[in-house]
C-alpha cells in the first residue's frame, strides 16, 4: 500500500443480510448495495434485485484496478 491510500487493495465482496458489502483488505466496509429479498415483494422501496446488487458491488470492488491503483 502506498502512502495516501486510505482503503488498501484488494477489495472484496461478501453477501450479508439483504445486501452485498465491499470491504478493503483491512476489512473496512466501503459500500453496502442493498437488494430486495424474494420475501419482501410488498416492500415500498425501489431496491435492486439480488443479481443487480451483486453486479454493482463486484464492479465497485474493481475500481482500484480500473483506476490504476
C-alpha positions as CSV (number, residue, x, y, z in Angstrom):
1,X,0.0,0.0,0.0
2,X,1.5,3.3,-1.0
3,X,1.2,6.4,1.3
4,X,-2.1,8.2,0.9
5,X,-4.2,5.1,0.1
6,X,-6.8,5.1,2.8
7,X,-8.5,1.9,1.5
8,X,-5.9,-0.7,0.8
9,X,-6.4,-3.2,-2.0
10,X,-7.6,-5.8,-2.9
11,X,-11.2,-5.1,-2.3
12,X,-13.6,-8.0,-1.7
13,X,-17.3,-8.6,-1.9
14,X,-19.3,-10.5,0.6
15,X,-23.0,-11.1,0.9
16,X,-24.7,-10.0,4.1
17,X,-28.4,-10.0,5.2
18,X,-30.1,-8.3,2.2
19,X,-27.0,-6.6,0.8
20,X,-23.6,-7.0,-0.7
21,X,-20.7,-5.4,1.2
22,X,-17.4,-4.3,-0.4
23,X,-14.5,-4.3,2.0
24,X,-10.9,-3.2,1.7
25,X,-8.1,-5.6,2.6
26,X,-8.2,-4.4,6.3
27,X,-11.9,-5.4,6.5
28,X,-13.2,-1.8,6.4
29,X,-16.7,-1.6,4.9
30,X,-16.7,0.7,1.9
31,X,-20.2,0.3,0.5
32,X,-23.4,-1.7,1.0
33,X,-25.5,-2.4,-2.0
34,X,-29.0,-3.5,-0.8
35,X,-31.3,-5.7,-2.7
36,X,-34.9,-6.9,-2.3
37,X,-35.4,-10.2,-0.8
38,X,-37.9,-12.5,-2.5
39,X,-39.9,-12.5,0.7
40,X,-40.2,-8.7,0.6
41,X,-42.4,-8.5,-2.5
42,X,-44.7,-5.9,-0.9
43,X,-41.9,-3.5,0.0
44,X,-42.4,0.1,-1.0
45,X,-38.7,0.7,-1.5
46,X,-37.3,0.5,-5.0
47,X,-34.4,-1.8,-4.3
48,X,-32.1,-3.7,-6.7
49,X,-32.6,-7.3,-7.5
50,X,-30.1,-9.6,-5.9
51,X,-28.3,-10.0,-9.3
52,X,-28.2,-6.3,-9.9
53,X,-26.8,-5.6,-6.5
54,X,-24.1,-8.3,-6.9
55,X,-23.1,-6.9,-10.3
56,X,-22.8,-3.3,-8.9
57,X,-20.8,-4.4,-5.8
58,X,-18.4,-6.5,-8.0
59,X,-17.8,-3.6,-10.3
60,X,-17.2,-1.2,-7.4
61,X,-14.7,-3.6,-6.0
62,X,-12.8,-3.5,-9.3
63,X,-12.3,0.3,-9.1
64,X,-8.7,0.3,-7.8
65,X,-7.7,-1.9,-10.7
66,X,-9.5,0.1,-13.2
67,X,-8.1,3.4,-11.9
68,X,-4.5,2.0,-11.9
69,X,-4.3,1.9,-8.1
